[in-house]
Amino acid sequence: MDVAITGASGLIGSALSTALRARGDAVVTVGRGADADVRWDPMAGTIDTGSLDGVHAVVHLAGESLGEKKWTDEQKRKILESRVRGTELIATTIAELAVKPAVLVSGSAVGFYGDRGDEELTEASAPPPPGNFLSDVCVAWEAAAATAEAAGIRTVLLRTGIVLSKHGGALGRMLLPFKLGLGGRIGSGRQYMSWISIDDEVGAILHAIDNEALHGPLDATGPAPVTNAEFTKALGAAVHRPTLLPTPLAPLKVVYGAELVQRVLVEGQRVLPAALEASGYEFRHTTIDAAFAAVLE
């Protein structure tokens, strides 16, 4: 089948592209660069519609990074608009195709649930009241895909947790300080981290493409979320370094701002992949220790 991917050059998109080609599928990249198979500009609302004719599935992963820059008002606007406008453009475009794709897998995140302590969360859990930036972004992001669903396209809203890969993402940024013996818990360490290995993230997306029974929200997280203290201890053990001292928050707040540090690092969610497990998906890595062993191999 032909699978169109936005964000194909990112951490998840590149791994997904490799997996799709390995099983014999054709990848159609959607991007702003000259090397993209389909050219688009989400902020301008333009896309090469004809190049999407005949694709079986669309996986939408593009969006401004959440955790690399301080959340100024301008950066928060970019984060929100890149997701909402990009999703609206993809959803509207494929909804108007003469031959529509069978499925849209549209990115979202576990930030949808807000800060919920040790409450066990599933796809049936509601978001918190408005006011949590991450949750508000995810709610608007998911709503932007409604046009595709209304057109009869099976739509999966992929609520991804912390993707574990040594090649980038959150773990990629953590590795050097942990290898230097400088890694430690963040804050109290009691906040939950809903993680997923890069192999299972890709596996979940492929499962969502192939399984016609899946639609709506889908938690892309491992089956055993851990606290930050447990995550820290496991990562330290994986790289054979101590993790005795807590991570100082003051320098992080200087670089990234207090709001980003609070929402992304200090708060957490205990998210369970109820829909994935009910649909028969078999995780490659079910514990944090197994995941670290695999991704750091």
C-alpha positions as a LaTeX table, in Angstrom:
\begin{tabular}{lrrr}
\hline
Residue & $x$ (\AA) & $y$ (\AA) & $z$ (\AA) \\
\hline
Met1 & 0.00 & 0.00 & 0.00 \\
Asp2 & 1.00 & 3.66 & $-0.33$ \\
Val3 & 1.31 & 5.49 & 3.00 \\
Ala4 & 1.67 & 9.29 & 3.13 \\
Ile5 & 3.58 & 10.66 & 6.13 \\
Thr6 & 3.96 & 14.21 & 7.39 \\
Gly7 & 6.97 & 14.66 & 9.63 \\
Ala8 & 8.67 & 11.76 & 7.85 \\
Ser9 & 12.15 & 13.07 & 8.65 \\
Gly10 & 11.54 & 13.21 & 12.40 \\
Leu11 & 12.39 & 10.59 & 15.01 \\
Ile12 & 9.14 & 8.64 & 14.69 \\
Gly13 & 8.57 & 9.37 & 11.02 \\
Ser14 & 11.97 & 8.12 & 9.89 \\
Ala15 & 11.64 & 4.90 & 11.91 \\
Leu16 & 8.11 & 4.38 & 10.57 \\
Ser17 & 9.27 & 4.96 & 6.99 \\
Thr18 & 11.97 & 2.31 & 7.38 \\
Ala19 & 9.48 & $-0.19$ & 8.81 \\
Leu20 & 6.92 & 0.44 & 6.07 \\
Arg21 & 9.47 & $-0.03$ & 3.29 \\
Ala22 & 10.78 & $-3.17$ & 4.99 \\
Arg23 & 7.36 & $-4.78$ & 4.73 \\
Gly24 & 6.91 & $-3.74$ & 1.11 \\
Asp25 & 4.85 & $-0.57$ & 1.41 \\
Ala26 & 5.57 & 2.64 & $-0.48$ \\
Val27 & 6.18 & 5.82 & 1.54 \\
Val28 & 4.92 & 9.16 & 0.23 \\
Thr29 & 6.60 & 11.98 & 2.16 \\
Val30 & 4.71 & 15.21 & 2.78 \\
Gly31 & 6.94 & 18.18 & 3.60 \\
Arg32 & 8.11 & 21.67 & 2.77 \\
Gly33 & 11.49 & 20.65 & 1.34 \\
Ala34 & 12.24 & 20.20 & $-2.34$ \\
Asp35 & 12.87 & 16.48 & $-1.78$ \\
Ala36 & 9.35 & 15.82 & $-0.45$ \\
Asp37 & 7.04 & 13.73 & $-2.62$ \\
Val38 & 4.14 & 16.03 & $-1.73$ \\
Arg39 & 4.88 & 19.71 & $-1.08$ \\
Trp40 & 2.86 & 21.56 & 1.54 \\
Asp41 & 2.94 & 24.68 & 3.67 \\
Pro42 & 0.60 & 24.24 & 6.65 \\
Met43 & 0.79 & 27.87 & 7.78 \\
Ala44 & $-0.07$ & 29.10 & 4.28 \\
Gly45 & $-2.72$ & 26.41 & 3.88 \\
Thr46 & $-1.30$ & 25.01 & 0.63 \\
Ile47 & $-0.72$ & 21.41 & $-0.40$ \\
Asp48 & $-0.15$ & 19.47 & $-3.63$ \\
Thr49 & $-3.49$ & 17.69 & $-3.46$ \\
Gly50 & $-3.10$ & 15.61 & $-6.62$ \\
Ser51 & $-0.06$ & 13.82 & $-5.27$ \\
Leu52 & $-2.18$ & 12.24 & $-2.53$ \\
Asp53 & $-4.54$ & 10.50 & $-4.93$ \\
Gly54 & $-4.52$ & 6.77 & $-4.36$ \\
Val55 & $-2.78$ & 6.62 & $-0.99$ \\
His56 & $-4.24$ & 3.99 & 1.32 \\
Ala57 & $-3.25$ & 5.61 & 4.61 \\
Val58 & $-2.06$ & 8.96 & 5.94 \\
Val59 & 0.07 & 9.30 & 9.08 \\
His60 & 0.25 & 12.88 & 10.33 \\
Leu61 & 3.19 & 13.51 & 12.68 \\
Ala62 & 4.31 & 17.06 & 11.84 \\
Gly63 & 4.30 & 19.90 & 14.35 \\
Glu64 & 6.51 & 22.42 & 16.15 \\
Ser65 & 8.61 & 20.74 & 18.85 \\
Leu66 & 7.15 & 21.03 & 22.34 \\
Gly67 & 10.27 & 20.85 & 24.46 \\
Glu68 & 13.20 & 22.49 & 22.68 \\
Lys69 & 12.51 & 26.21 & 23.20 \\
Lys70 & 11.23 & 28.41 & 26.01 \\
Trp71 & 7.48 & 28.85 & 25.90 \\
Thr72 & 7.24 & 32.49 & 25.02 \\
Asp73 & 3.86 & 33.69 & 23.79 \\
Glu74 & 5.18 & 33.45 & 20.23 \\
Gln75 & 6.51 & 29.91 & 20.71 \\
Lys76 & 3.23 & 28.77 & 22.26 \\
Arg77 & 1.39 & 30.21 & 19.27 \\
Lys78 & 3.69 & 28.29 & 16.91 \\
Ile79 & 3.17 & 25.05 & 18.85 \\
Leu80 & $-0.61$ & 25.39 & 18.75 \\
Glu81 & $-1.01$ & 26.68 & 15.21 \\
Ser82 & 1.46 & 24.23 & 13.65 \\
Arg83 & $-0.62$ & 21.37 & 15.00 \\
Val84 & $-4.09$ & 22.74 & 14.43 \\
Arg85 & $-3.49$ & 24.23 & 10.99 \\
Gly86 & $-1.47$ & 21.25 & 9.78 \\
Thr87 & $-4.09$ & 18.78 & 10.95 \\
Glu88 & $-6.94$ & 20.83 & 9.52 \\
Leu89 & $-5.14$ & 21.04 & 6.16 \\
Ile90 & $-4.47$ & 17.30 & 6.01 \\
Ala91 & $-7.96$ & 16.35 & 7.19 \\
Thr92 & $-9.75$ & 18.72 & 4.80 \\
Thr93 & $-7.54$ & 17.75 & 1.86 \\
Ile94 & $-8.04$ & 13.99 & 2.15 \\
Ala95 & $-11.74$ & 14.45 & 2.89 \\
Glu96 & $-12.12$ & 16.13 & $-0.52$ \\
Leu97 & $-10.23$ & 13.51 & $-2.53$ \\
Ala98 & $-12.26$ & 11.54 & $-5.05$ \\
Val99 & $-10.66$ & 8.35 & $-3.75$ \\
Lys100 & $-10.13$ & 8.84 & $-0.05$ \\
Pro101 & $-7.55$ & 7.00 & 2.05 \\
Ala102 & $-8.93$ & 4.28 & 4.28 \\
Val103 & $-7.35$ & 5.65 & 7.45 \\
Leu104 & $-5.81$ & 8.76 & 8.97 \\
Val105 & $-3.51$ & 8.24 & 11.96 \\
Ser106 & $-3.18$ & 11.71 & 13.43 \\
Gly107 & $-0.66$ & 12.55 & 16.11 \\
Ser108 & $-1.55$ & 13.67 & 19.61 \\
Ala109 & 0.10 & 13.19 & 23.01 \\
Val110 & $-0.54$ & 11.98 & 26.55 \\
Gly111 & $-0.37$ & 15.62 & 27.60 \\
Phe112 & $-4.08$ & 15.51 & 26.66 \\
Tyr113 & $-4.80$ & 14.21 & 30.18 \\
Gly114 & $-3.04$ & 16.98 & 32.10 \\
Asp115 & $-1.38$ & 16.41 & 35.47 \\
Arg116 & $-3.27$ & 13.58 & 37.19 \\
Gly117 & $-0.95$ & 12.21 & 39.86 \\
Asp118 & $-1.16$ & 8.42 & 40.17 \\
Glu119 & $-4.65$ & 8.15 & 38.63 \\
Glu120 & $-4.76$ & 5.39 & 36.00 \\
Leu121 & $-5.79$ & 6.94 & 32.69 \\
Thr122 & $-7.14$ & 5.35 & 29.51 \\
Glu123 & $-8.70$ & 6.56 & 26.29 \\
Ala124 & $-11.99$ & 6.92 & 28.19 \\
Ser125 & $-10.51$ & 9.52 & 30.57 \\
Ala126 & $-11.53$ & 13.14 & 30.00 \\
Pro127 & $-9.08$ & 16.05 & 29.76 \\
Pro128 & $-8.79$ & 18.51 & 32.64 \\
Pro129 & $-10.56$ & 21.88 & 32.57 \\
Pro130 & $-9.00$ & 24.43 & 30.18 \\
Gly131 & $-5.89$ & 26.20 & 31.43 \\
Asn132 & $-3.20$ & 23.54 & 31.08 \\
Phe133 & $-1.34$ & 24.52 & 27.90 \\
Leu134 & $-0.31$ & 21.01 & 26.89 \\
Ser135 & $-3.78$ & 19.61 & 27.41 \\
Asp136 & $-5.40$ & 22.54 & 25.61 \\
Val137 & $-3.08$ & 22.01 & 22.62 \\
Cys138 & $-3.89$ & 18.29 & 22.45 \\
Val139 & $-7.64$ & 18.89 & 22.67 \\
Ala140 & $-7.53$ & 21.40 & 19.80 \\
Trp141 & $-5.09$ & 19.19 & 17.85 \\
Glu142 & $-7.44$ & 16.21 & 18.00 \\
Ala143 & $-10.52$ & 18.29 & 17.17 \\
Ala144 & $-8.80$ & 19.49 & 14.00 \\
Ala145 & $-8.98$ & 15.97 & 12.54 \\
Ala146 & $-12.79$ & 15.91 & 12.70 \\
Thr147 & $-13.22$ & 16.78 & 9.00 \\
Ala148 & $-11.61$ & 13.49 & 7.95 \\
Glu149 & $-13.77$ & 11.46 & 10.30 \\
Ala150 & $-16.92$ & 13.25 & 9.10 \\
Ala151 & $-15.98$ & 12.30 & 5.52 \\
Gly152 & $-16.00$ & 8.60 & 6.48 \\
Ile153 & $-12.24$ & 8.17 & 6.84 \\
Arg154 & $-11.34$ & 5.96 & 9.80 \\
Thr155 & $-9.47$ & 8.33 & 12.09 \\
Val156 & $-7.09$ & 7.29 & 14.87 \\
Leu157 & $-5.87$ & 9.92 & 17.35 \\
Leu158 & $-2.47$ & 8.68 & 18.49 \\
Arg159 & $-1.79$ & 9.87 & 22.05 \\
Thr160 & 1.92 & 9.19 & 22.24 \\
Gly161 & 3.94 & 9.06 & 25.46 \\
Ile162 & 7.68 & 9.56 & 25.89 \\
Val163 & 9.29 & 7.77 & 22.95 \\
Leu164 & 12.50 & 6.01 & 23.94 \\
Ser165 & 15.23 & 6.09 & 21.32 \\
Lys166 & 18.94 & 6.83 & 21.58 \\
His167 & 18.71 & 8.71 & 18.29 \\
Gly168 & 16.71 & 11.66 & 19.61 \\
Gly169 & 13.70 & 12.81 & 21.53 \\
Ala170 & 13.65 & 13.06 & 25.32 \\
Leu171 & 15.95 & 10.09 & 25.90 \\
Gly172 & 18.43 & 11.37 & 23.36 \\
Arg173 & 18.76 & 14.58 & 25.41 \\
Met174 & 19.07 & 12.66 & 28.69 \\
Leu175 & 21.78 & 10.23 & 27.68 \\
Leu176 & 24.85 & 12.45 & 27.95 \\
Pro177 & 24.21 & 13.75 & 31.49 \\
Phe178 & 23.28 & 10.25 & 32.65 \\
Lys179 & 26.42 & 8.76 & 31.08 \\
Leu180 & 28.42 & 11.42 & 32.90 \\
Gly181 & 26.83 & 10.40 & 36.19 \\
Leu182 & 24.88 & 13.66 & 36.40 \\
Gly183 & 21.40 & 12.23 & 35.91 \\
Gly184 & 18.92 & 12.32 & 38.76 \\
Arg185 & 15.23 & 12.44 & 39.61 \\
Ile186 & 13.28 & 15.58 & 38.75 \\
Gly187 & 11.44 & 17.26 & 41.59 \\
Ser188 & 9.81 & 14.76 & 43.94 \\
Gly189 & 10.29 & 11.95 & 41.43 \\
Arg190 & 6.72 & 10.82 & 42.09 \\
Gln191 & 5.31 & 12.09 & 38.79 \\
Tyr192 & 4.48 & 9.33 & 36.33 \\
Met193 & 6.21 & 8.96 & 32.97 \\
Ser194 & 4.24 & 7.11 & 30.32 \\
Trp195 & 6.96 & 5.78 & 28.03 \\
Ile196 & 7.02 & 3.67 & 24.87 \\
Ser197 & 10.00 & 2.23 & 22.98 \\
Ile198 & 10.54 & 3.45 & 19.42 \\
Asp199 & 9.90 & $-0.10$ & 18.20 \\
Asp200 & 6.51 & $-0.22$ & 19.88 \\
Glu201 & 5.64 & 3.31 & 18.77 \\
Val202 & 6.19 & 2.22 & 15.18 \\
Gly203 & 4.43 & $-1.07$ & 15.87 \\
Ala204 & 1.41 & 0.76 & 17.28 \\
Ile205 & 1.15 & 2.97 & 14.20 \\
Leu206 & 1.37 & 0.00 & 11.86 \\
His207 & $-1.26$ & $-1.75$ & 13.98 \\
Ala208 & $-3.51$ & 1.31 & 13.74 \\
Ile209 & $-3.13$ & 1.35 & 9.96 \\
Asp210 & $-3.86$ & $-2.35$ & 9.56 \\
Asn211 & $-6.55$ & $-2.93$ & 12.20 \\
Glu212 & $-9.88$ & $-1.69$ & 10.85 \\
Ala213 & $-11.50$ & $-1.94$ & 14.28 \\
Leu214 & $-9.33$ & 0.84 & 15.71 \\
His215 & $-10.63$ & 4.40 & 15.59 \\
Gly216 & $-10.71$ & 7.43 & 17.85 \\
Pro217 & $-8.20$ & 7.95 & 20.67 \\
Leu218 & $-5.39$ & 5.42 & 20.97 \\
Asp219 & $-2.85$ & 5.60 & 23.79 \\
Ala220 & 0.61 & 4.83 & 22.39 \\
Thr221 & 2.31 & 4.03 & 25.69 \\
Gly222 & 3.93 & 0.97 & 27.20 \\
Pro223 & 1.84 & $-1.20$ & 29.52 \\
Ala224 & 3.85 & $-0.32$ & 32.65 \\
Pro225 & 4.28 & 3.45 & 33.21 \\
Val226 & 6.79 & 4.33 & 35.91 \\
Thr227 & 7.47 & 7.22 & 38.23 \\
Asn228 & 10.27 & 9.59 & 37.42 \\
Ala229 & 12.29 & 8.12 & 40.29 \\
Glu230 & 11.87 & 4.62 & 38.83 \\
Phe231 & 12.71 & 5.86 & 35.33 \\
Thr232 & 15.83 & 7.58 & 36.66 \\
Lys233 & 17.01 & 4.49 & 38.53 \\
Ala234 & 16.44 & 2.24 & 35.49 \\
Leu235 & 18.28 & 4.58 & 33.11 \\
Gly236 & 21.19 & 4.92 & 35.52 \\
Ala237 & 21.43 & 1.14 & 35.75 \\
Ala238 & 21.28 & 0.81 & 31.96 \\
Val239 & 24.27 & 3.13 & 31.48 \\
His240 & 26.03 & 1.88 & 34.64 \\
Arg241 & 26.12 & 5.24 & 36.40 \\
Pro242 & 24.86 & 6.47 & 39.79 \\
Thr243 & 21.74 & 8.63 & 40.03 \\
Leu244 & 22.02 & 9.90 & 43.58 \\
Leu245 & 21.60 & 13.65 & 43.16 \\
Pro246 & 18.32 & 15.23 & 41.99 \\
Thr247 & 18.34 & 17.28 & 38.82 \\
Pro248 & 18.51 & 20.99 & 39.73 \\
Leu249 & 15.44 & 22.75 & 38.33 \\
Ala250 & 16.67 & 26.34 & 38.53 \\
Pro251 & 19.08 & 26.11 & 35.52 \\
Leu252 & 16.39 & 24.34 & 33.48 \\
Lys253 & 13.92 & 27.13 & 34.25 \\
Val254 & 16.43 & 29.70 & 33.08 \\
Val255 & 16.89 & 27.92 & 29.74 \\
Tyr256 & 13.37 & 26.62 & 29.10 \\
Gly257 & 11.14 & 28.75 & 31.32 \\
Ala258 & 9.19 & 27.80 & 34.44 \\
Glu259 & 5.99 & 26.82 & 32.60 \\
Leu260 & 7.67 & 24.32 & 30.27 \\
Val261 & 9.63 & 22.76 & 33.13 \\
Gln262 & 6.47 & 22.45 & 35.23 \\
Arg263 & 4.23 & 21.00 & 32.51 \\
Val264 & 6.74 & 18.75 & 30.76 \\
Leu265 & 9.09 & 17.64 & 33.54 \\
Val266 & 7.45 & 18.09 & 36.95 \\
Glu267 & 3.90 & 17.05 & 36.03 \\
Gly268 & 3.03 & 13.62 & 34.67 \\
Gln269 & 0.39 & 11.13 & 33.60 \\
Arg270 & $-0.08$ & 7.43 & 34.35 \\
Val271 & $-1.48$ & 6.34 & 30.98 \\
Leu272 & $-2.42$ & 2.75 & 30.13 \\
Pro273 & $-2.72$ & 1.48 & 26.52 \\
Ala274 & $-6.17$ & $-0.02$ & 27.02 \\
Ala275 & $-7.32$ & 0.15 & 23.39 \\
Leu276 & $-4.04$ & $-1.21$ & 22.01 \\
Glu277 & $-4.09$ & $-4.20$ & 24.35 \\
Ala278 & $-7.79$ & $-4.86$ & 23.76 \\
Ser279 & $-7.16$ & $-4.90$ & 20.00 \\
Gly280 & $-4.54$ & $-7.64$ & 20.36 \\
Tyr281 & $-1.35$ & $-5.64$ & 19.98 \\
Glu282 & 1.63 & $-7.47$ & 21.45 \\
Phe283 & 4.26 & $-5.19$ & 22.94 \\
Arg284 & 7.90 & $-5.88$ & 22.17 \\
His285 & 8.99 & $-4.17$ & 25.40 \\
Thr286 & 6.71 & $-4.37$ & 28.41 \\
Thr287 & 9.02 & $-3.02$ & 31.13 \\
Ile288 & 11.24 & 0.04 & 31.33 \\
Asp289 & 14.31 & $-2.16$ & 31.88 \\
Ala290 & 13.58 & $-4.18$ & 28.73 \\
Ala291 & 12.98 & $-1.00$ & 26.75 \\
Phe292 & 16.29 & 0.57 & 27.83 \\
Ala293 & 18.14 & $-2.65$ & 27.09 \\
Ala294 & 16.71 & $-2.68$ & 23.57 \\
Val295 & 17.04 & 0.98 & 22.61 \\
Leu296 & 20.53 & 1.38 & 24.10 \\
Glu297 & 21.85 & $-1.84$ & 22.59 \\
\hline
\end{tabular}
